[in-house]
Amino acid sequence: MRYGFDATRKDIWKSRELEQAIATRLNCGFVQLTSSGTSALTTALASLGIGAGDEVIMPSFTFVASFEAVLSVGANPVLVDINDSLTMDPVAVRKAITSATRCIMPVHMCGAMADMDAIQEICRDHKLILLEDACQSIGASYKGKSLGTIGDAGTLSFDFVKTVTCAEGGAVLTNNKTVYTNADGYSDHGHDHIGNDRGAELHPFIGYNFRISELHAAVGLAQFRKLDTFLSIQKKNHQYLQAELSKIQEVKFRTIPDPAGDSHTFLSWFMPSRQLTEAVVAEMKAQQIFGGNFYWIDHNWHYVRKWDHLKTVKALNRLTPAQSAALKKLNTQDFSKSDEVMGSCISTAIGLSWTDEQLQEKATRLAEVIKKVLTNASPQAHYSQQASLA
Ligand SMILES: Cc1ncc(COP(=O)(O)O)c(C=O)c1O
């Protein structure tokens, strides 16, 4: 238990230690650990005062947790197209703003950042709250600032597939004392955490149990101390793989608004057309080298195309009429720009435990597959998307 029980805990405070370590390393005013990245998003939204009737603009490419959190506080998710940064397109964001918009939620997908200058400008112009989902991008930065610390609040995830994991866990980051105090109470049944008698604490507002446990925090602390080691291994492996794929002129790479801030968790690359990308995926599968690679357009969890449960409003609890209407709208919304990006993108997860030999073999086999597909392809297959990704 991370709060209270002062006499029995023998002054061991793992959650506090991890919060302090994250605050120091990421240069962030306040950190509130939670039980998961999803509960961190919910906690952040509630702590920022977002609720029923509010529209939250988020990208079409993200994890399902983004809209789950928005729905859970009673707000309406509004999805917008991404561009070849694999993050929300600021032009699409501007077009989606209505009088109900309260918050913009960029998601820093696959280890790298959204165009934060453009998004901050939109927030300033329209007086909107900025919540950064940095759950996939711990250790990444934008113009020297850690992702998750730029907006009014940000979130991290420490689940089992993240760069830093404690099995399950998350964090709310903020530089705003009130948002932090809200998050601290909201994630622990609304407790005010004043004094050292838990039973006597008051509840200034309604909260929930989104606490992390001390056991998870202890594992997280040990992992977090290795963050910079992890980042440097990722960078080395990523650079090698990218250099090898760069030798094939048809292969293009994701636009990264501040390349120096990439956490190098994934190498995301584009084939010139969807047809060629599908052929590469098929050939990788045939050669049994697709593991660790993601073709997002076909992915069940990360892209709007496969979120049928969302689009058909399959919820166990009744949603508000405004929420149902917002979700039904997704069925007729044009996501062709996102489809174009997703259809020709493959993301290769960068391993931490690869040996140099394994890395070289992966790069060689991947390059061979791409070259084979390009050699066998009809000339038209090369053109359909070249222009948009140039
Ligand atoms: C972008 C994004 N947001 C939120 C989450 C939720 O994190 P968790 O799995 O810790 O609930 C994830 C997890 O994959 C994610 O990728």
PDBQT file of the ligand as one rigid body, heavy atoms in Angstrom, charges set to zero:
ROOT
HETATM    1  C1  LIG A 401      -0.530   5.257 -26.609  1.00  0.00    +0.000 C 
HETATM    2  C2  LIG A 401      -0.959   4.478 -25.406  1.00  0.00    +0.000 A 
HETATM    3  N1  LIG A 401      -1.735   5.076 -24.482  1.00  0.00    +0.000 NA
HETATM    4  C3  LIG A 401      -2.133   4.424 -23.373  1.00  0.00    +0.000 A 
HETATM    5  C4  LIG A 401      -1.759   3.106 -23.151  1.00  0.00    +0.000 A 
HETATM    6  C5  LIG A 401      -2.268   2.405 -21.939  1.00  0.00    +0.000 C 
HETATM    7  O1  LIG A 401      -1.269   1.920 -21.126  1.00  0.00    +0.000 OA
HETATM    8  P1  LIG A 401      -1.531   0.650 -20.168  1.00  0.00    +0.000 P 
HETATM    9  O2  LIG A 401      -1.377  -0.576 -20.981  1.00  0.00    +0.000 OA
HETATM   10  O3  LIG A 401      -0.462   0.797 -19.140  1.00  0.00    +0.000 OA
HETATM   11  O4  LIG A 401      -2.884   0.809 -19.593  1.00  0.00    +0.000 OA
HETATM   12  C6  LIG A 401      -0.948   2.451 -24.079  1.00  0.00    +0.000 A 
HETATM   13  C7  LIG A 401      -0.548   1.050 -23.879  1.00  0.00    +0.000 C 
HETATM   14  O5  LIG A 401      -0.147   0.364 -24.785  1.00  0.00    +0.000 OA
HETATM   15  C8  LIG A 401      -0.542   3.154 -25.243  1.00  0.00    +0.000 A 
HETATM   16  O6  LIG A 401       0.207   2.573 -26.170  1.00  0.00    +0.000 OA
ENDROOT
TORSDOF 0
